[in-house]
Amino acid sequence: MAGGHGTIPARSGHALRLGAGKALRLVNTHGTQVVDTWAFNADDMTEFMSMEHSRVAIGGIFPRAGDTMVTNRRRAILTLVEDTSPGIHDTLIAACDRWRYILLGAGDDHDNCEDNLHAGLAAIGLKSAETPSPWNMWMNIPVGSDGSVSFEPTVSSPGDHVVLRAEMDIVLAFSCCPQDILPINGVACTPVDAAYERL
């Protein structure tokens, strides 16, 4: 949807353009949904928000309000302006894909975030040659003292939101993660929709 607000359907992806200095509110409507998030330089899709570069830029694995994520060329691309949730947004885990679901025993035709990204971009006439690691909004991946990770339900509440500001002309892409085997989308393992609003 090119308008001021819209819904990202459960298990699906969506992409839109956002001009430099413009902001968008992403809402966890039901409080349980993980939303994989990508940002690309609108003038060069080979430059994109990079989790590995951003972890260096922010000095940690959990972005906080005021932190600016950077690209694979270490340029500012997206700032977390506001966050009403507890602030648990994963920067470690790759987007789910058909191979992930094969390993989980779900077969090779399971909805997945990688396909959702590329479908969302295609819907607005764009493509990316790769699938960057996403910023997984509200995804709860605790890191143990021994370095282990686990896949846990979100700790957000219905209506929690983040406000994201573009630091260059960008293409934003989202996927309401279709994970229904592990409990990252709540203990019921039921993916639901999320919403956005241009500010």
N, C-alpha and C positions, 0 to 999 in steps of 0.2 A: 504494500500500500504506500502510495506516495504522499498521502495526506499527513495531517498533524498527529494522528494517533492510530493505533491498530493493535490487533491481536496476533500473537505468534502461536499458531495452533499446536496442540500437543503432538509430539513426535515429528514435527516439521521444522523447516528452516525459512528464513526471511532475510532479505538484504535491502539496504537503502543507502542513499547518499546523504552525507552530512557535511556542511561547509565549515571551514575553519572558524573557530570561535562559537559555533553553534552547539547546543546541548540537547541531550535526550534523556528522558527518565525511563528506566527499565524497571518494571514492576513484577515482583513475584506474587502474582495474584492470589494463589492458594497457599503460598508459604512453603511449599514442598518441592518446587520444581527447580532443577538445575538448568541454567541457560548457558550453553557454550557461546562465547563471544569472540569475534574476530574484527580487526580493523585493518584496512588496506589503504595505501596512498592512492587516492582517486586518479592520479595522473600516471601512476606506475604500479601495477599490481604485483610486481616483484618485490616491492617494499611493503612490509606489513608489521603489525604489532607482534613483537617477539617476547615470549615468556622468559627465555633464557637471558636475553639482554635486559629485560625489564627487572628481573630479580636482582641483577647487579645495580641497576639505576636506582631502585628503591631500597636496596640493602636488606632484602628479606623475601619471604615467600607469600606474605599476606599484604596486599596493597591496602593502604588506609586512605581516608578522605584527605585530599591534598596531594596525593602521590600521582605522578605522571608516568605512564607506561611509554616505552620507546620501541622503535622499529629495529629490524635486523641491520639497520645502518646507524643505530643509536641516536635517532632523532625523535623528539617528542611527538607523540601521535594522539594519545587519549589520556585525559585527566579524570580521576575519580573525584568529583566535586563534592558529592554528598552520599552518605550511606546510612540508611535507617536500620539496617540489619545488624546482627552481631559482628559482621565484618569477616565472615569466613567465606572466602572466594579462592578456589584452588588455582594455582599456577604451575602445577607439577604434571598433571595427567593429560596424555594425548586424547584427542577426540576419539570417541568410539567409532568403530568401522566394521565392515562385514567380517573381517578376520577376527576381531575381538569377540563377536557373537558366535562365530564358529567355535572358538576356544571355549566359550561358555556353554556350548551345546545347543545353541538356538538355530543353527543352520545358517546358510549364506544369504538369505533374503530378508533378514531382520532390518527394520528401519535403523538408521545410524546417523550420527552427527556429521561424519565426513560427507556422506551423500547429501545430507540436508544443506551443508555449506554450499556445495557446488550447484545444487538445484536452486537455492536462493539467489546465487550470483547469476545463474543462467536466466532466471526470470527477469532480471533487469539488464540483460545483454552483456554480461561480463563473465570472465572465467579466470581461475587461478591455476597455475601449473602444479601447485602443491597444496597440501593441507597444513597450514601452520598449526602449531600447538595452540589451543584456545585458552582464553581466560574463562574459567568455568565458574560463572557467577553462582554463588550459594552452595557450591559443591563442597562437602565436608570430608576432607581427607586428612585425618590427624596423622602426625608424624611422631612415632614413638621414640623414647630415649635411645633405643637401639637402632634407630634409623628406619624402622619398618613403617609401612603405611597401611591404613585400613580404609574401607569404603563405607561411610556412615551416612545416616539420614541428615538432611539439612537441619540447621538450627535457626532458620529464619521463621518469620511469622507471616500470615496472610497480609498482603499489602505492603510488605517491606519493599523498598526501592533503592536503586542507585541512580545518581545523576552523572552522566558521562559527557565531557566536553571535548570536541574535536580540536586538536592543535594544528591540524592542516586539513585540507579538503580530503575527506575520507569516504570509503565505502564501509559501512558497518554491516556485519552479518551475524545472525543469531540462529541457534538451534535449540528448541525445547527438547532436551535430551530424551531419547526414547528408551533409556535403560529401564527394563522391567524385570530384571533377574536379580541384580544387587539392589540394596535399599537406598541408593543415593537420592531417589525421588520420593522419599518417605517410606515408612515401614510397609505400606500397602503395595509398594513397587508399581505405582500407577502414574505414568506421565500425564501431565495436565498442561494447559495453556499458560502463557504469560502475556504481558501487555507492554506497550511502549507509548511514549508521548513526546513529541518534539516540543522543546521549550523556547 
